[in-house]
């Protein structure tokens, strides 16, 4: 996703949605007084307000994919009819379409999609029905019926910090790439890391200058223990190199956080060569499991992403249809955003927030905190050229072991002498 669109994007950007916006929204201008609107075929419905008329064809395409996911969920969990309100990029048009939805009998409104659109709505005093904005707000929200839900990458960076802290890691090297989205990720991680008692060993900015990567303050291999092409495993299952256990992480660099997209991370990863160094990142690294060769470059990097991409066989994921033609990972995340947005809208509509949360969503486990729906994605790591959860890897290993045992039994049965004839 082009960086120029990040401020308007609901998710992460560039390499994944993912698509999380990266540029702070401008200070919203209060909407001017508008004349009353005439109802157009009024009837109770769920309103979906998206920038389908955006001047940016890319942003309009994002909106289309969110709409597809939303209507797909509506087909599974049927309720009130869905009515789509197409807006442009103009603040006035966002408010006009919002007011029109209310005039037409909307019982709950979902949207806008961009940060600027959400900032405009936050300043609007006429929010009288449950409204689910599909992005975060950087301005105070005084509307009791306005809720927020999106895929901001900053939240993922904070969760990664929490995961690393829970693993008893304390010293972090942050590697960013100088882009706006990368800076936001690095800042979010650093803020959360410090709150959790961690320290920042160094902050490195990589702009295709490999010299800055040659002296990263991470733990080097002790002399004579460099990894060999073939490593072994001890009787207890511990990894071994040169017949000795791998050394534990050594301060000051006992972990690294990559605030980078897929392509930049592939360039940086080889310079973090200590196999005992835990490396963490967000879903910006993960571009699906179709390109295993590229994923091999990210071996053992830990990241977080949504069940929609990591756990396609999960019961909560399988009940929702995919598009007829597979989407790029960035778009799949937007499609999943649409699915969970409908589910949350239905919860708001039926006033079942307390009894329905946390929600096992396709974007992650969803909870509510001060009118913001928080998404907890799934921890994963790169192994065998794939992004895998621990559960998926265990299942794959179990299947391989079972197949190996079956082959062994078949071979033994084939080599055994025939039973004597009676």
Secondary structure as UniProt FT lines:
FT   HELIX           3..8
FT   TURN            14..15
FT   HELIX           17..19
FT   STRAND          45..50
FT   TURN            52..53
FT   HELIX           57..76
FT   STRAND          82..86
FT   HELIX           91..103
FT   TURN            104..105
FT   STRAND          106..110
FT   HELIX           115..122
FT   STRAND          130..133
FT   TURN            144..145
FT   STRAND          146..148
FT   HELIX           153..166
FT   TURN            167..168
FT   STRAND          171..176
FT   HELIX           180..195
FT   TURN            196..197
FT   STRAND          199..205
FT   HELIX           210..213
FT   TURN            214..215
FT   TURN            223..224
FT   STRAND          232..233
FT   TURN            235..236
FT   STRAND          239..241
FT   TURN            242..243
FT   STRAND          244..245
FT   TURN            251..252
FT   STRAND          255..259
FT   HELIX           262..269
FT   TURN            270..271
FT   TURN            275..276
FT   STRAND          278..281
FT   HELIX           283..285
FT   HELIX           292..296
FT   TURN            297..300
FT   STRAND          302..305
FT   HELIX           307..310
FT   TURN            312..313
FT   HELIX           315..318
FT   HELIX           329..349
FT   TURN            350..351
FT   HELIX           353..356
FT   STRAND          359..360
FT   STRAND          365..369
FT   TURN            370..371
FT   STRAND          372..376
FT   STRAND          378..383
FT   TURN            384..385
FT   STRAND          386..388
FT   HELIX           390..415
//
